[in-house]
Amino acid sequence: MDYTAPPPEVNILLLGDAEVGKSTFLSRLSLGLQPQGDDLPPYSLPTMRDLDQPFVFNITMYNRPYLFQFYDTSSPTNYTLLHPDFLVLCYDISRRESLNNLRGKWRTMVNGHFDCDQALPVMVLGLKRDLRKEWTDEEKRGGGRGPSVMPEEGLAIAQGLRADRYAECSAVTGELCREVLEDVARTAAKTTTEKGGKSDDPACVVQ
């Protein structure tokens, strides 16, 4: 492998309903694997302007640099015209409708515009984990459900969509963001290899 060549570029597209937290998640990513220790919240996340897309991150994985270019549905270039190497389907954990829309609206859109063959990895990402509320007894009675999505529900949808990864995090508090960033980076880096970024595991698991 020629390590003097320019770093491989990987296009990563975040899809999902408006206001599910995609922009805040990208803002969190701009901090990298930091902050830690004394630098934990509260602090202000940097502002990410839609017109500045793609948001470019230089990340080193497997002892070599990579150039990850992130887009979301607010990209100046219509997202249906992009050619992503990695799809991240996002939903708001506190808003069940946004998860249901992954099965309907967004799956239909993905199937219609992107070649979801065996080379294109897909992650389902639950955002706003800090806003999850346990179901009340009344909501549970009779098999009912509250507005918040529980981890096993999100995982079941991800498996139904044949996604390669399922993860959750809170971009505001930083909870599990480090783990999600590492998982995204590993998968993105693998898309540049001969085997591609698809999971070797039989099914995605809760992070």
Phi, psi and omega in degrees: 000133182272104183277357176270350179287160176303147181296143177300142177258134179234123178267123183241124184247125176263124180239155179152170181301161174296147175068021176275349177113015182298314182295320179294322178297316178295324176298318177298319180299330181296344177275354181069213180279354175266166003271161178223171173056238183291349183265011179292164183306158013272145172196169183265132175283146179295152178277130178249118181271134181303324183291346180274000180293147003285149174276119188259132179233128174264114184230139177260124177226143178055037176064027174212153182279150175225153176247106180262126181247114184261135174234154168226188186292349178265012181300140175303327173273125182309126187298338179287347180264355182281163178236079184288153173262348186204128179252134175239113180268116188253144174217163180265115183302331182274000184226096186304324182302324182292330175286317179301325181291339175295324181285332183257274185307308189282326176295320178298317180296315181298313180296331182277337187241342184235147180274089183278061178274191185289353181267347186258106179285151181228133174243140168258125186236118175273122181253167182062043180302329182293343181265001179296135177238136177296146179293143176284165178299324180294320179292326180285331185300130179075019178079017180287173181224148176274178180291336180279146180264129177276155185306318182294332177290314178299319179297318180297319178295317180300318178294322178296329178275359181062036177287156181270338183219148168226135180208163177222153175195171172237112180291334182286312182270341183089358182299123177065006180294322178300314180296320180294316179299318179296320180293317177299314182296317179298314181295316180299318180297322181293338180294343181270358181264170181295324181282340178084180187267005180293149182291144172274350182279153180290339181200156177285158182227158177290134178275000000 
